Amino acid sequence: MNIINTSIKDVVIIEPRIFEDSRGYFFESFSQREFSEKVCPITFVQDNESKSSYGVMRGLHFQRPPFTQSKLVRCVKGAVLDVAVDIRKGSPTYGQHVAVELTEDNHRQFFIPKGFAHGFAVMSETAVFQYKCDEFYHPEADGGISILDKSLGIDWRIPTGHAILSEKDTKHALLKDFDSPFIYKK
């Protein structure tokens, strides 16, 4: 796998080595050994999948301590714009984001460490999105930042009139009104 560093330390894009021939393609979508060597030691405990239609925006989600999650995400059908926002108090990149297009054709994956809010917008007719988590889901630890917070400067590539959000995602706080439970550690 090829690791692409981003503007925020520890948030990385992963490109698999793809082997193609007349039959189609093959690639290793995850290797514990290689991930631990090239990104960080981690044990994923839960895999999730969602299917969404064009204009669906999910996020910006996180789990509060002590149930924080790192995520390794990918789009296996369609295309999404995936975003990680740094919400670690004291971080030199607090409030900044990394956005990456994940598609069924580019096979890229995106690693979002603990201390980041995560969300995505569906840019294709439908998208199937998969993610690995290193902590189980705990509804009582659910948290979020408004996906429509203009101060974050995210270009979601979805016209506002076409955005489809859950009721829960319309109620998250703006970053300026958010008291982050995450502390940046050098």
C-alpha positions as CSV (number, residue, x, y, z in Angstrom):
1,M,0.0,0.0,0.0
2,N,1.0,3.6,-0.7
3,I,0.6,6.1,2.1
4,I,-0.1,9.7,1.2
5,N,0.4,12.2,4.0
6,T,-2.1,15.1,4.3
7,S,-1.8,18.6,5.7
8,I,-2.8,17.2,9.1
9,K,-0.3,14.8,10.8
10,D,-1.6,11.3,11.2
11,V,-4.6,11.8,8.8
12,V,-3.5,9.7,5.8
13,I,-4.8,8.5,2.4
14,I,-4.1,4.9,1.6
15,E,-3.8,3.7,-2.0
16,P,-3.7,-0.1,-2.4
17,R,-1.6,-1.9,-5.0
18,I,-4.1,-3.1,-7.6
19,F,-3.4,-6.1,-9.8
20,E,-5.5,-6.0,-13.0
21,D,-5.8,-8.3,-15.9
22,S,-8.4,-9.5,-18.4
23,R,-10.5,-11.1,-15.6
24,G,-10.8,-7.9,-13.5
25,Y,-8.7,-6.7,-10.6
26,F,-7.5,-7.9,-7.1
27,F,-6.1,-5.9,-4.2
28,E,-5.6,-6.4,-0.5
29,S,-8.0,-4.0,1.1
30,F,-6.5,-4.4,4.6
31,S,-3.4,-5.9,6.1
32,Q,-3.0,-5.6,9.9
33,R,0.8,-6.0,9.6
34,E,1.3,-3.5,6.9
35,F,-1.1,-1.0,8.4
36,S,0.7,-1.2,11.8
37,E,4.1,-0.8,10.1
38,K,3.1,2.1,7.8
39,V,0.4,4.0,9.6
40,C,0.1,3.1,13.3
41,P,-0.5,0.1,15.5
42,I,-4.3,-0.5,15.8
43,T,-6.9,-3.2,16.3
44,F,-10.1,-2.7,14.5
45,V,-13.1,-4.2,16.3
46,Q,-16.2,-3.3,14.2
47,D,-16.9,-2.9,10.5
48,N,-19.8,-0.8,9.3
49,E,-21.5,-0.2,5.9
50,S,-24.0,2.4,4.7
51,K,-25.8,2.9,1.4
52,S,-26.9,6.4,0.5
53,S,-28.2,8.3,-2.5
54,Y,-26.9,11.5,-4.1
55,G,-26.9,14.5,-1.8
56,V,-26.9,12.6,1.4
57,M,-24.5,14.2,3.9
58,R,-23.5,12.3,7.1
59,G,-21.6,13.8,10.0
60,L,-19.6,15.4,11.3
61,H,-19.5,12.5,13.9
62,F,-17.3,11.3,16.7
63,Q,-17.5,9.4,19.9
64,R,-16.6,11.1,23.2
65,P,-14.0,9.6,25.6
66,P,-13.6,7.0,26.9
67,F,-15.1,5.5,23.7
68,T,-13.2,7.5,21.1
69,Q,-12.8,5.9,17.6
70,S,-10.3,5.9,14.9
71,K,-11.8,5.0,11.5
72,L,-10.5,3.5,8.2
73,V,-13.0,4.4,5.5
74,R,-13.6,3.6,1.9
75,C,-16.3,3.8,-0.8
76,V,-16.9,0.5,-2.6
77,K,-19.7,1.7,-4.9
78,G,-20.1,5.2,-6.3
79,A,-18.3,8.3,-5.0
80,V,-18.1,10.3,-1.8
81,L,-16.3,13.4,-0.6
82,D,-14.9,12.3,2.8
83,V,-13.8,14.8,5.5
84,A,-11.9,14.8,8.8
85,V,-12.0,17.9,11.0
86,D,-9.4,18.3,13.8
87,I,-11.3,18.9,17.1
88,R,-8.4,18.4,19.5
89,K,-8.0,21.3,21.9
90,G,-4.5,22.9,21.6
91,S,-3.8,21.3,18.2
92,P,-2.0,23.6,15.8
93,T,-4.5,22.4,13.2
94,Y,-7.7,22.7,15.4
95,G,-10.7,23.4,13.2
96,Q,-8.9,22.6,10.0
97,H,-10.0,19.7,7.8
98,V,-8.8,17.3,5.2
99,A,-11.1,16.3,2.3
100,V,-10.5,13.4,-0.1
101,E,-12.6,11.9,-2.9
102,L,-13.1,8.2,-2.3
103,T,-14.6,6.2,-5.3
104,E,-15.1,2.7,-6.4
105,D,-12.6,3.4,-9.1
106,N,-9.7,4.9,-7.2
107,H,-10.0,2.4,-4.3
108,R,-8.5,4.9,-1.9
109,Q,-9.0,4.6,1.8
110,F,-8.9,7.4,4.4
111,F,-7.6,7.0,8.0
112,I,-9.2,9.3,10.6
113,P,-7.5,9.1,14.0
114,K,-9.2,9.7,17.4
115,G,-9.8,13.4,18.0
116,F,-11.3,14.1,14.6
117,A,-14.9,14.6,13.6
118,H,-15.8,12.7,10.4
119,G,-18.4,13.1,7.7
120,F,-19.1,12.5,4.0
121,A,-21.2,13.7,1.1
122,V,-22.5,11.4,-1.6
123,M,-21.6,12.7,-5.1
124,S,-22.8,9.7,-7.2
125,E,-26.4,8.4,-7.8
126,T,-25.8,6.0,-4.9
127,A,-22.8,5.1,-2.7
128,V,-21.9,2.1,-0.6
129,F,-19.5,3.3,2.2
130,Q,-17.5,1.0,4.5
131,Y,-15.5,1.8,7.6
132,K,-13.5,0.0,10.2
133,C,-13.5,1.3,13.8
134,D,-11.1,0.6,16.6
135,E,-13.9,1.0,19.3
136,F,-17.4,-0.4,19.4
137,Y,-20.3,2.0,18.8
138,H,-21.6,3.5,22.1
139,P,-24.8,5.6,21.5
140,E,-24.3,7.4,24.8
141,A,-20.9,8.7,23.5
142,D,-22.3,10.1,20.3
143,G,-21.2,13.6,19.4
144,G,-21.1,15.9,16.4
145,I,-20.2,19.2,14.8
146,S,-22.5,20.8,12.3
147,I,-21.8,19.5,8.9
148,L,-23.0,22.9,7.5
149,D,-20.7,25.1,9.7
150,K,-19.5,27.6,7.2
151,S,-16.5,28.5,9.4
152,L,-14.9,25.1,8.6
153,G,-14.6,26.2,5.0
154,I,-15.6,22.8,3.6
155,D,-16.7,22.7,0.0
156,W,-19.0,19.7,0.1
157,R,-19.7,19.9,-3.7
158,I,-23.4,19.4,-3.0
159,P,-25.7,22.4,-3.7
160,T,-27.5,23.3,-0.4
161,G,-30.9,22.7,-2.0
162,H,-29.9,19.1,-2.8
163,A,-28.4,18.2,0.6
164,I,-30.1,15.5,2.5
165,L,-29.4,15.3,6.3
166,S,-30.8,13.3,9.1
167,E,-32.7,15.2,11.8
168,K,-29.9,14.4,14.3
169,D,-27.2,15.9,12.0
170,T,-29.1,19.2,11.7
171,K,-28.9,19.7,15.5
172,H,-25.1,19.5,16.0
173,A,-23.3,22.6,17.4
174,L,-21.1,24.9,15.4
175,L,-17.4,24.6,16.1
176,K,-17.4,28.0,17.9
177,D,-20.0,26.7,20.3
178,F,-18.4,23.4,20.8
179,D,-16.4,22.4,24.0
180,S,-14.2,19.6,22.7
181,P,-13.5,16.7,25.0
182,F,-10.3,15.9,23.0
183,I,-6.9,17.2,24.0
184,Y,-4.0,17.4,21.6
185,K,-0.9,15.4,22.6
186,K,2.4,16.2,20.9
